[in-house]
C-alpha cells in the first residue's frame, strides 16, 4: 500500500510544469557554477567545486526539501483537498511515509542533477572520477531526509509553513553556522558540511564562505556528524508520523 501511495504521489510531484521549473533551477546551478569558476581563477578547479558544492548545491538540497516537504500535507490543507487524502482506506502513518518518500525521491533527484551540473561546469567530465563526488551524493541523500523530516514536521505544526521553511533554508542555515559560540550545533548544514569535509581554502573570508556557512568554520568529526544526521532523521520522521496519526487535519476556510 505504501508503494501505491509512493507512485501516485510521485506522479503528482513530477507534473510537467513543476519538472520544467526545477530543470530551470538545475540550469541556473550550472551557470552560477561556471561564473564562480571564472571569477575564482586563483583557486584550483577542485577547490572551486568544493565551494560551489557547499554554497550552492547544498542550498538546492534545502530548497527542494522545503518546497516538496510543504506539499506533503500542508498544501493539501490549504487547497482543501486534505479530506480526499485522509479518507482513503490507508493507515495514516503509511500514507505519510509514502508521500514523504516520494518527496524525498524528487528532492534527491533535483539535488543530484544540481551536483552533476555544478561538477560539469567546474571540473568537466572529471567530476565523475572525483573521489568526493560520491561522498557528496551520500551526504545529499541523508541531508534530503533530514530536511524533509524537519519541513514536514513544521508543516504539521504551523499553517502556511512554506515561508518559514524558506526562511530556515536560506536565513537560519546561512547565518547560524557563521555565528560565534555553539549555535552551529542547531544547524543541519553544520552536520552536512562535517559529514563530507572539504579542503579549507586559504585566504580571507569571502561571500562564498558566508553562503556556505563557513565564515567562522566550526565542524565536527565526520563520524559524529553522520551519527547526528541519522539521529535527526529518525527523530524527525518519528515525530511526523506521531503528529499526523494523532491530530486532525481539515481544510480551513481562511486557506486560499
C-alpha positions in Angstrom: 0.0 0.0 0.0 2.9 2.4 0.8 4.2 1.6 -2.7 0.9 2.7 -4.3 0.9 5.9 -2.3 4.5 6.5 -3.3 3.8 6.1 -7.0 0.7 8.3 -7.0 2.5 11.0 -5.0 5.5 10.8 -7.3 3.3 11.5 -10.3 1.8 14.4 -8.5 5.2 15.9 -7.6 6.5 15.4 -11.1 3.9 17.3 -13.1 5.4 18.7 -16.3 5.2 22.3 -15.1 7.0 21.6 -11.9 9.6 19.4 -13.6 10.3 22.2 -16.1 10.7 24.7 -13.3 13.2 22.5 -11.4 15.2 21.8 -14.6 15.5 25.5 -14.9 16.9 25.6 -11.4 19.5 23.0 -12.3 20.4 25.1 -15.3 20.9 28.1 -13.1 23.2 26.0 -10.9 25.3 25.2 -14.0 25.5 28.9 -14.9 26.3 30.0 -11.4 29.0 27.4 -11.1 30.5 28.4 -14.4 30.7 32.0 -13.4 32.0 31.1 -10.0 34.8 29.1 -11.6 35.8 32.0 -13.9 35.7 34.6 -11.1 37.7 32.4 -8.7 40.6 31.9 -11.2 43.1 31.9 -8.3 41.6 28.7 -7.0 42.1 25.2 -8.4 39.2 23.5 -10.1 38.8 21.1 -7.2 38.7 24.0 -4.6 36.1 25.8 -6.8 34.0 22.7 -6.9 34.2 22.3 -3.1 33.0 25.9 -2.6 30.2 25.5 -5.2 29.0 22.3 -3.6 28.8 23.8 -0.2 27.5 27.2 -1.2 25.1 26.4 -4.0 24.3 22.7 -4.2 23.5 22.2 -0.5 21.2 25.2 -0.8 19.3 23.4 -3.6 19.0 20.4 -1.3 17.3 22.6 1.4 15.2 24.4 -1.2 13.8 21.2 -2.8 13.1 19.6 0.6 11.4 22.8 1.8 9.1 23.0 -1.3 8.2 19.3 -1.6 8.1 18.9 2.2 5.4 21.6 2.3 3.5 19.8 -0.5 3.3 16.5 1.5 0.4 17.7 3.8 0.3 21.5 4.2 -0.6 22.1 0.5 -3.4 19.6 0.8 -4.8 21.6 3.8 -4.5 25.0 2.1 -6.1 23.7 -1.2 -8.9 22.0 0.9 -8.1 18.6 -0.6 -6.9 17.0 2.7 -10.3 15.4 3.1 -9.8 13.3 0.0 -6.4 12.3 1.1 -7.0 11.2 4.7 -10.3 9.4 4.0 -8.6 6.8 1.9 -8.7 3.3 3.5 -4.9 3.6 4.3 -3.4 3.9 7.8 -2.2 7.4 8.3 1.4 6.5 9.1 1.6 4.5 5.8 0.0 7.4 3.9 2.5 9.9 5.3 5.5 7.6 4.8 4.6 7.0 1.1 4.2 10.8 0.4 7.4 11.7 2.3 9.4 9.0 0.5 8.1 10.4 -2.9 9.0 13.9 -1.8 12.5 12.7 -0.8 13.0 10.9 -4.1 12.1 14.0 -6.2 14.2 16.3 -3.9 17.2 13.9 -4.2 16.9 13.7 -8.0 16.9 17.5 -8.2 19.9 17.7 -5.8 21.8 15.1 -7.7 21.2 16.8 -11.0 22.4 20.1 -9.4 25.6 18.4 -8.2 26.3 16.9 -11.6 25.6 20.3 -13.2 28.0 22.1 -10.8 30.6 19.4 -11.4 30.4 19.6 -15.2 30.6 23.4 -15.1 33.8 23.3 -12.9 35.5 20.0 -13.5 34.0 18.8 -16.7 33.7 15.0 -17.1 36.4 14.7 -14.5 33.7 15.2 -11.8 32.8 11.5 -12.2 36.3 10.4 -11.2 36.5 12.9 -8.3 36.6 10.8 -5.1 34.5 13.3 -3.2 31.7 13.2 -5.7 30.1 10.0 -4.5 30.7 11.0 -0.9 28.8 14.2 -1.6 26.0 12.2 -3.2 25.7 10.1 0.1 25.6 13.3 2.2 22.9 14.8 0.0 20.8 11.7 0.4 20.9 11.9 4.2 20.5 15.7 4.0 17.3 15.4 2.0 15.9 13.0 4.6 16.8 15.3 7.5 15.5 18.4 5.9 12.3 16.6 4.7 11.6 15.4 8.3 12.1 19.0 9.6 10.0 20.7 7.0 7.1 18.2 7.1 7.0 18.5 10.9 6.9 22.2 10.5 4.0 22.0 8.1 2.2 19.7 10.5 2.6 22.2 13.4 2.0 25.5 11.6 -0.2 26.7 8.7 1.4 28.3 5.7 4.7 26.8 6.6 6.4 27.3 3.2 7.6 30.9 4.0 9.0 29.7 7.3 10.7 26.8 5.6 12.3 29.0 3.1 13.4 31.4 5.8 15.0 28.5 7.6 16.7 27.2 4.5 18.2 30.5 3.4 18.2 32.5 6.6 18.8 30.3 9.5 21.1 27.9 7.6 23.2 30.8 6.3 23.7 32.9 9.5 23.6 30.3 12.3 26.7 28.3 11.2 28.5 31.7 10.9 27.7 32.8 14.5 30.2 32.6 17.3 29.7 30.2 20.2 27.9 26.9 20.0 24.9 28.0 17.8 26.3 25.9 14.9 25.0 22.8 16.7 21.4 23.7 15.8 22.0 23.9 12.1 21.5 20.9 9.8 24.0 22.4 7.4 26.8 22.1 10.0 26.4 18.3 10.1 26.2 18.1 6.3 29.4 20.1 5.9 31.2 18.0 8.6 30.0 14.6 7.2 31.9 15.3 4.0 34.6 17.7 4.9 36.2 19.6 2.1 39.6 21.3 1.8 39.7 24.6 3.6 40.7 27.2 1.0 43.4 29.7 2.1 42.7 33.4 2.1 40.4 35.8 3.8 36.6 35.4 4.2 34.6 35.6 1.1 31.0 35.8 0.1 31.2 32.1 -0.7 32.2 31.4 2.9 29.2 33.3 4.2 26.8 31.4 1.9 28.4 28.1 2.7 28.2 28.8 6.5 32.0 28.7 6.7 32.7 32.3 7.7 33.7 31.0 11.2 34.3 27.4 10.3 33.4 25.0 13.1 33.0 21.4 12.3 32.5 18.1 14.0 34.3 14.8 13.5 32.8 13.1 10.4 31.7 10.0 12.4 29.8 12.2 14.9 28.3 14.2 12.1 26.9 11.1 10.4 25.6 9.8 13.7 23.8 13.1 14.4 22.3 13.1 10.9 20.9 9.6 11.3 19.5 10.5 14.8 17.9 13.7 13.3 16.3 11.7 10.5 15.0 9.0 12.9 13.6 11.5 15.5 12.1 14.0 13.0 10.4 11.3 10.9 9.0 9.6 14.1 7.6 13.0 15.2 6.0 13.5 11.9 4.3 10.1 12.0 3.2 10.6 15.6 1.8 14.0 14.9 -0.1 13.1 11.8 -1.5 9.9 13.3 -3.0 11.6 16.4 -4.2 15.0 15.3 -7.0 16.0 12.9 -6.3 17.9 9.7 -9.1 19.6 7.9 -9.5 22.3 5.3 -9.5 25.8 6.7 -11.9 28.4 5.5 -9.1 31.1 5.6 -6.8 29.0 3.4 -6.7 30.3 -0.1 
